[in-house]
């Protein structure tokens, strides 16, 4: 069943609606949701959900799948990460029906989607000016989430406790686990990321005995990282990386340099610890203190 949930009236008095598709299977089984574009400029997850829905045959489904490809409909239509009131939707959950616009949308999503399900998978990309290698984030201290993270098939699993105001955190307080998939950057489709996200969803549905997708087998177990930190620019200038996002690095390794526009006085940027670069800035122009490279550590 495809439908739209009214969110709010536009200034023109037309309705802005949350697009949702609900598929009820022919057999009993788990009830899960898949969501994307909580940040309206993060498009890879939108395409993952679209392709999953397009390929799904409800007659072969057990349980129920709730697909919400665009949660932040305001930001999506404006090509923006934020809601019109300037808020990050993923910092206001569980929301408030009488609160700000973002808070009302969060409350609507919690009531109409989250409360109806027993598991969620939330799809993201990096923020503006950044990119992420495909990775799964969850609280690996929870056995069920750790198991599902391994099933998903990404090579990187990052231990990450849900933060205040996040969808993951609000759902966790209701006893509903959420797995988060990150990959690529905003405003574009990355076919490799979309493919990995789609295959991961299919593997989880197979694992839960909800469906029988044909999907490539995972060749090796993911590497679990216990924590991560951003390396920041020690000075302003143009950052010239010497490694690619996704690379493994050693403590003290030169990761790049920052210099001026004439090439003078370059300053080396070195790894403060060993690990793997799971994300990074995409714009060479940096100011002192800007985030450059996101490095995951095996031991925090």
N, C-alpha and C positions, 0 to 999 in steps of 0.2 A: 504494500500500500504506500503510495507516494502522497505526501501532503505538505502543507505549509502551516506553521504555527505562528499566529500573529504576535509580533514583538512590540511594536509601537507605531503610532501614526507619524508620518513625515510632516514637515511644516505645510506641505501642500494638501495634507489630510488623507493622502493615500496610505495604505498599510505597508510596512516593511515586515517581511515574514521570514521565519527560520525554515529552510528547506529540510525535510526529513523523509526518509523512506523506512518503513517497517516491514520486515519480511518474517512472517510466521511460518515455521516449517511444518512438514507433514508428520513429524515425529517429535516427541518430547525431547528437551535438551536445554542447555544453558541459554541464558538471555544476555547478550553482550551488545555494547554500542561501540561504534567507531566514529571518531570525530576529527575534524581538521579545521584549520583557519580560525582558531581562537584568536590568533593574531591575523588580521585581515589580509596582510600581504604575503602570507606563507602558503604558496600554491601547490607545492609538491603533494601534500596530503590530500588536497582537493581532488587531484587527478587520481591518486591511489583509490580513494573512495568511489569515484566515478567508474573506474575500470572494474572494481570489485562488484559493484551493483550491476553493471552491464553484463558481467559474465555469470552472475548468480542465477541458478534455477531454484526457485522456492520449493518446488516439488521434491528436490533432493536434500533439502535443509532439515536439520533437527534443531529444535529450540527456536530462538528468534535472534535476528540481527537488526539493530537499529542503526541506520547510517545517517550521520549529520555532517555533510561535507563542508558546510560553511557555518560556523558558530557565530563569529563576529560579522554578521551581515552588513553592519554599518561600515566597518573598516574595509571589508572586501569590495564593496561597491565604490569606495573612495580610494582604493589602492593604498590603504594605510594600515599600519599595525594596530592603531588605537581606535577607540570609539569616539564619536563626535565630541564628547565632553573631555577628551584628552587623556582618558584612562587606559591602562593596560588591563584588558579583561581578565587576564590570568593572574591578577593580583587582587581581585575583589570577590572571589568565591568564598562562601556559598551564596553571597549576594543578599539583596533585601528587596522585597516587592515594592517598598515605598522609598527606596534609596535613589541614587544617581541612575542615569541611563544604563551605564555599564553594570551596576549592581542589580538592576532589574532584569537585565538580560541573563546574568549569571544565575539569579534565582529561578528564572524561567527554565533554564537548561537543567538545573539541579532537580526541579520538580517534574518536568516533562520527560527527561531522558535518563539522568543518573539514577533517580529513585526507582525506575522501572527495570533496572538491569542489575546483574551480579558481577560484571566485569566490564572494564572500559579500556580501549586502546586509543590514545590521543596522539595525533600526528603533527609534527612541527618541523620548521626549518630554523636556520640561524636568523638573527635580526639583521636589519639594514646595515650594509657595509661589512658583513661577515659571512662565512660559510662553515658548514659542519660536515665532517665525514659521516656516513650512515652509522648510527649507534642507537642502542636501547638504553634508556635510563629508568631505574626503579630502585626501590628499597630492597636490596638483595638480602637483607635480614629477614624478609618475608619469604618463606619457602615457596609459596605458590607463584609469586612474582619472579623469583629467581629461576624457577623451573620454566615458566613461560618465556622469560628473556632468552634462555638457552634454546628453546624451541623456535623462536622467531628467526634466528639464523644470521643476524648481524655479527660481524667479527668482534665488535666492541660492546661490552656491557658495563655501564658506569653506575656504581652505587650512588644513589642520590635520594636523600630523604625529601619528601614533598615540602615545599616552602609555604609560608603563610600566604593565604589568599589565592593559592593555586587550585585548579580543578582537582589535581591529584590529592592535595591535602584535604579538601572539603569532602571528596569521595571517601578517603581513608577514614575520616571521622564517622562515616556511616557504615563502615565495614566493607566498603566496595573497593577492591584493588584496581589500580590503573597502571597500565604499561605505557611508557612514552617512547615514541620513535622520533629521532631527529635526523635530518639529512638535507644537505644543500643549503641554498640561500633563498631570500625572498624574491618575489616578482617574476619568477621564471619556472619552467618545468625542467628538471634534470632527469633524463630518462633512466639513468642508472639508479638514482635514488628512488624514483617511482617504482621501478621493477623490484628493488629490494624491499620496499615497503609493502607492495602488493603480495610478493611471495611470503613475506613474514606473516601477514594476516591470514593467508591461506594455510600456512603451516599451523598456526594456532587453532584455526577452525578444524583442521584435520585432527590435531592433538586432542581437542575437546569432543571429538566424534560428532561434530556438527555437520560436516561436509566431507566429501572425498575429492579434493582437488588434486590434479596432477601438478606437482611442483618439484623443482630440483632439490635433491637431498643436500643437507648441510655436510660439507666435507670435513669440518673440524669444529671443535667446541670453541665458543667465544672466549676471548681474554677478558677477565673481570678486573676492572680498575676500582680501587677503593675511594678515590677522591680526585679532584681536579683543581687547577688554579690557572688564572690568566697571567701571562707574562706581560708586563706593561712597559711602555716606551720610557727609557731613562731621559730622553730629551726630545725636542721637536725637530721635525725635518721630513725626509723621504725615506721610508722603510724599504729596504731591498732584502727580501728573504733569501736564504741559501738552502732552505729545505721546503718541501711541499707539505701541505696539510695531509695528515695521515701517516707521516714519517715517524719512526721511532728515534728518540734522541737520548743522548747520554748527558749526565751532569757536566757542566762546563763547556759543552759543545757550542760552537758558534752557529747561531741560527739565522743571523742576518746582520745588517748594519743600518744605521740611520745617519744620513748626511744632509748637507744643504743642496740647493739646486745646481751649484757649480762643482759639486763633488768634494768639497773641502771638509776637513775635520770629521771623517766618518767615525761613528762610535759603535763598537760591536755590541750585539745583543746575544747573550749566552744563556744556555739552559741552566736554571737554578737547581734542577733535579732531573733525574732520568724519567722517561715515560714515553707517551705517544701523543703527538699533536692531533687533537680531535676536532679542532676548529681554529679559525684565524680571521684576521681582518683582510678585506679585499681591496681597500683603498690605500695606496702608498703614502698619502699625506697624513702625518700623525702629529699630534700634540703630546707634550710631556704628560705621562700618566695614561695615555690611551691604551686600550687592550690590543695586544698584537697577536699573541698565540695562546690557545687554550690547550694546556697539557694535562693529560690524565696520568695518575700515578698508580702503580701496582699496590703500594703501601702508603697510606696517608699519614 
